[in-house]
Amino acid sequence: MSYNIRHCAGADKRVDVPRIAEVIKREKPDFVGLNEVDRCVTRSHGIDIPKELGALTGLHATFAQAIPLQGGGYGNAVLSREKPLSVLRVPLPGGEPRVLLLCEFTNFWFGTSHFALQETNRLQTVEITRRVVREKTAEKPVFITGDWNCTPESAPIKSLREYMKIISSENVRTFHGCRKHASDSEGCIDYIAVDKASSSRVKVKEAHVTSNIVASDHNPVIVTVDMANPGNHLH
């Protein structure tokens, strides 16, 4: 799953961590990439959101801070059925700095990134990610999720396709927030992808986007895959 949770603040402007947890639990995912995550931030009542979501979903929680914010931190998180073997945090450019979080598991790397709003920074992020993926695919397949703030036909996504295969649905709207914050809000801006070198091993069983306009301003993006060696069924 890829899910921008908007620090658990819903359309009603209420910070509700259990509500986000219920959205996640309904899909029963094994691995979740989360964007716009607060950890001990004043605006979200000082809640350690990744820790709380981990407890509510029964998944391991891993957090990577992009920026300090209101006494805490703001960034990305990964929820996982398996405890990570190792964790990599890669700073990304932006007017508001971003971060790529990658977690190593037994059979693959799984992570998430939140691209900047500025196209120049998004293109830089694609190149930084290319170098990281090239290094990690020498070891294991790499899955990356995230709110990439651009539609499938955009220049950053075209560049990213040179080394990643997008396996999530691309013909569906994933963001329903205010257009002044995302000019491409009418289309798909949230994705799940696997490195192209490993894509022949990954069979997509099902892909969909869950419509939920209350819990966050993004919809959860979900893909179920089978991996041909070692044959794991992943969701």
Steps between C-alpha positions, in 0.01 A plus 500: 500500500599859434314755711552872561324538836525880537613460863167320564304824452180422309261707293336599828842639613497253791823313575378141532769231507257206558303607190813475283585167664157363407549602137829310498368193684210456259751426224712261715831614345835340580697816414387864507685813390366809680555865409437821699553332835528699825696368796441685829393820321285764671241527221426127536480524881852368559402148389775268378294414193723227350522324837124529553417375150735208551324407824152535348578300184729240656785595266858609564541878464811670359520880477735729306496872578518745212474820707465597867154640569329650807705313757505174307566369152322469165581252223424150373437165664484133408267251667602138445397148596869410519745692716758683282850357485643843432379852425628761253405870514586709193446880509320642196489859369209739521390840625378282783767227527373146438636152574515152348455225759610149398467194723677173432305178544591135445415492130491864385530869586178695553471873550323826436579853390308827477608708200524879522248737341762660273570306176875573508519340844289204385740435213793517742320254727456257211876506437586455868258209517651349185841479670354343814298244305799408284699424815227307680381287206841335503379345826119465479194631313394852595139616544440874542166666574395856555330827425711616206301818432485450124281315252601198287583704188723751685874531440604365844287186458626446146855518631424270791356239260852454360589293808171434683181326387181649641271216610216699659195640321579814300161584348334603825499814713692458825489855639187701575638794693534866411632568149718788622712239679517258205428620147476138382230412754260372233720196431723238651790631711550203740683186382653162574794386286762225480845523345498396133783250550274300734165566333493167315489329840199701615152399386226751579196312626281804565527878520249756618451836671267520798278805496501672838458876499451539875807355672760681283523709182661202322358157427691181592664328201519119529673227298510124564792317341653155479877481489635209288799416721461450783127492421370733769147635475520866595231761558 
